[in-house]
Amino acid sequence: MVSIPSVSVDSNRPVSDVIGKLLQNQGFQVEEQTYLDGNSIEKVSLVATRGSGSGGLLYCAHSDVVPVDSWSYSEAGPFEFRQTADRIYARGSCDMKGSLACFLAATEKYVEQDLQAPLSVIVTADEELGFVGAEHVAKNSTIFRQLVEQQPLTIIGEPTLLNVVHAHKGIYVFRAISHGKAGHSSTLEAINANVKMIPFLNVMYEIYQETLTDPVWSHVAFTPPLISWNIGINDFTYASNIAPERSLCTVSFRPMPDQPIEKLMDRVRAAADEHGLILEVDHAAGPFFVPADAPHIQQMLKFAGQANAKTVSYASDAAMFGELKRMLICGPGDIVQAHTDDEWIAIDQLEKGTNLNCKLIQELCCE
């Protein structure tokens, strides 16, 4: 899978065809969910299931990967499978084709076995662009409606070093755009787009300062415990004597459970309206949270041989699968290795991940 490029800006059809064929060969009923993204590029999510009844096991992955702006591992390129004594290097090896490989290796062992409960998998597109594929699946998939009725133990296989995770932050990204008129700064003909942007930036800075000190915007269960209000600015002008015709402010932040996020967004919208800026929300996904003492979390902790569930500060497709009530995050690999310019996953993690998946299938679908 890692040898098939599936960067989010391109179609993931080639890798989806390979994954779909593997699932079909293992006896899964495979449903394709396709759509065209904003650039009219085809994207493919897969929803597959074997067996019938209630409960069972659902594994969720994504097939897209982040771009390769630079690559420092000199022994192989980003889309070349390279195995060393203890690692596998490639873009997507950690996030998260390695995790998907663990699940497919486990399901392969049960091809000939009759299932007592359903075994299912979802592989989404465009997770890296704001969980677009997951949202499309939740709204359009026939098998997903079936899964909602079955309520399986649902595992989002993001890299957690196989720790059981019961909560993660959400992710909001918006942009504010100011338009002016380009021209030489010595004339009165130019309209500097930054002039309207500056007071908006002051409001963004005020909110930033507030998120550092007001307990409303912190949560002790997460590290760091803040919403990480991150401000970016760009006026696309590289000469000091040109008045910029456009100024852009981007903000991303990571909301946590029970926070009044819309109050923040109302302040953002009001500031944009007051100063004549165009406001666009790129994507908005709320946090995922289930109590650490929830029965299915405790069940998974026993399967994994762990005492306590954890939280993480990144987001996942779980944000779009809220109708699945027995959900958690758990997968091989370390998030520290994801998106890096020498991305890798430890072979030990792949072996442990495959073994854990086999245990889950045996306990939840075969007995």
Secondary structure, 3 states (H helix, E strand, C coil): CCCCCCECCCCCHHHHHHHHHHHHHCCCEEEEEEEECCCCCEEEEEEEEECCCCCCEEEEEECCECCCCCCCCCCCCCCCCEECCCEEECCCHHHHHHHHHHHHHHHHCCCCCCCCCCEEEEEECCHHHCCHHHHHHHHHCHHHHHHHHHCCEEEECCCCCCCCEEEECCEEEEEEEEECECEECCCCCCECCHHHHHHHHHHHHHHHHHHHHCHHHECCCCCCCECCCEEEEECCCCCCCEECCEEEEEEEECCCCCCCHHHHHHHHHHHHHHCCCEEEEEEEECCEECCCCCHHHHHHHHHHCCCCCEEECCCCHHHHCCCCCCEEECCCCCHHHCCCCCCEEEHHHHHHHHHHHHHHHHHHHHC
